[in-house]
Amino acid sequence: MDYGEHQAPARYEVGEGCTATLIRIPVRIVVLVVVLPVRMVWDALVVAGRAVDRALLRPLGCALSWLFGTLVVIPADWLYASVLTPLGHALLWLAAAVFVWPWVALWRYAVVPGARYGLVVPVVWLYGSVLTPLGRGLRWVCRELLVPAGRGIRAVVGQVLTVLLVLPVTGLWRYVLVPLALATAWLAEHLVVRPLARLYREALTPLGHGITWLFDLLARGIAAAGAGLWTATGWLVATLVVAPLRWLYRRVLAPVGREIADALGIAWLARYLVVAPVTWVHRTVCTPVGHFLRDRIWAPAKRGAVEAGRAARSALRSARETVRQARRDAWRALVGGPGAPEPREPGRPLARTLGSTTTVPSAAPASEISPPGRQDAGRG
């Protein structure tokens, strides 16, 4: 057999596997069984609806529209133009005469004149004849009398405050506080600042530099030791942990994970494309059909076979008894049978028990036909 003659099918597409085929075939089946009939029914309904609309609904709508316009619209227009419009004008005039015109007259001939001559005119006269001259007089009094008086009072009060407050405070500041502050500053500079500056420059600064150098050296040593320890720890971790884990992930976990994912995908597809339909068919079709066959066909057939077997065994038993009786009669005819028994009272025939030749008066007569096991043992 030449394996080189096997080639790919003519419509084979590169990149399509069993998964795409398993998905495409059920989708095509569903489209052919479900979508196509539904689309055909929908197209038939659309065509039927258009025909009904063109042949029935549109003429019926035109007739109903003409009937509605004749019986409803024209009487409604006449009622609106001849009855409702004059009635609305009359009601509008009555409403204006009852509710609007009295209030307009009250506002025009009562409220406006009362407000004008009872409030506005007196207020304007009071402002122009009383308040304006009074304000001008108060302004002249303030400008000509109170302002010069205030200037004089301010000068006198300023001189008094200068003599009583400013001069003593200025003398105290100039001749007491400033010299005292200068003396305190000189004492603080020569007794505190300069000794502290010399102590800082001569003692604390070299001591700080030495402590800084020691701490720097200690920090560099600790940093170098930490760097070496970190490098060694990183190398140990990379060699003993990361590299084995990377190898384990790359060589074991990733292939196993891909295989498990592919297996789960195929199992999912197999479940929903094969197992679920087969389970549904078994539960919905095969189980009821099996129950029907078992209850309606197999059980009656089994009962008929059992009855037939019993009838056959009974017929076979009768045939064997007949053959045995005929053989006995033939033997008697050829050889001669026993003498005729003396007449006696009839009694129950003596029968022998199963498995022995002893006759027991009260035992039931045993069958001449041996059980199948016994026959087989006798033949053996």
C-alpha positions, 0 to 999 in steps of 0.5 A, a space after each residue: 500500500 502506497 502512503 504517498 498517494 494520500 493527499 489532503 482534500 481539495 477544500 482543505 484550508 490551512 490553519 483549520 483543525 478538528 475544533 473548527 470543524 466540530 464548531 462549523 458542522 453543528 452551526 451549519 446543521 442549526 442554520 439548516 434546521 432552525 434558521 432557514 425554516 424560520 427565515 422562510 416562514 418570516 418571508 412568507 409572513 411578510 409577503 402575506 402581510 404586504 398582500 393583505 395590506 394592499 388588498 384589504 387594509 388600504 381600501 378598508 382604511 380609505 373607506 373608514 377615513 371617508 366615513 369618518 370625514 363625512 360623519 364626524 369631521 364635517 359636522 364637527 367643523 359646522 358645530 365649531 363654526 356655527 355654535 362653539 365660536 359665537 358661544 366662546 365670543 359671548 363667554 369671553 365678553 361676559 368674562 371680560 365684563 364681569 372680571 376684567 373691566 371692573 378691576 381696570 376701572 378700579 385701578 385707573 380711577 381709584 388706585 392710581 389717582 389715590 396713590 398719586 395725589 395721596 402719596 407721591 405728591 406730598 412726598 415730592 413736596 416734602 422732599 423739595 420744600 423741607 428736606 432739601 433746604 434742611 440738608 443744605 443748611 446742615 451741610 453749611 453748618 458742618 463745613 463752616 463751623 464744625 470742621 474748623 472747630 474740629 481742626 482746632 480741637 485736633 491740634 490742641 489734643 495732638 499737642 497735649 498727647 505729644 507732651 504727655 505721651 510721645 516725649 516721655 516714651 521717646 526719652 525712655 526709648 532713646 536714653 534708657 532702653 537703647 543704651 541698656 540693649 547695647 550694653 546687654 548685646 555687648 555683654 552677650 557677645 563677649 560672654 556668650 557668643 564669642 566663647 560659644 563660637 570659639 568652642 564650636 570652631 576649635 572643639 565641636 567642628 573637629 569632633 563632628 568631622 571625626 564622628 562624620 568620618 567614622 560614620 561614613 567609614 562604618 556606612 561604607 563598610 556596612 554598604 559593602 558588606 550588604 552589597 556582597 551579602 545581597 549579591 551572594 543572596 541574589 546569586 543563591 536565589 537565582 541559582 537555587 530557586 529561580 532557575 529551577 522554577 523557571 526550568 520547571 515552568 518552561 519544561 513542565 508546567 507550561 506544556 502541562 498547562 497547555 495540554 490541560 487547556 486544550 484537553 479542557 477545551 476539547 472536553 467542553 466541546 465534546 460535552 456540549 456537542 456530543 455528550 449533551 445531545 447523546 444524553 438528551 437523546 438517551 433521556 428523551 428518546 431511547 429511555 421512553 422507547 426502551 421502556 415501551 419495548 420492554 413493557 409492550 413487546 418484550 414482556 408479552 413476548 417473554 410471557 408468551 415464550 414461557 407459556 409456550 415452553 410450559 405447553 411444549 414441556 407438557 406435550 413432551 411429557 404426555 408424548 413420553 408417557 404415551 410412548 412408554 405405555 405403547 412400549 409396555 403394551 407391545 412387550 406384553 403382547 410379545 412376551 406375555 404379561 403377568 396373570 390377571 389379578 384376583 378380584 378385590 376391593 378397589 383401593 388407592 393404588 400403591 405408589 412409590 416415593 421419589 428416589 426409592 422403590 418402596 411402596 407407601 400406601 399414603 404416598 402420592 403416586 410419583 411421576 414416571 418421567 424422571 427430572 431432567 437432572 436425573 435423566 442426564 445422570 442416568 444417561 451418564 
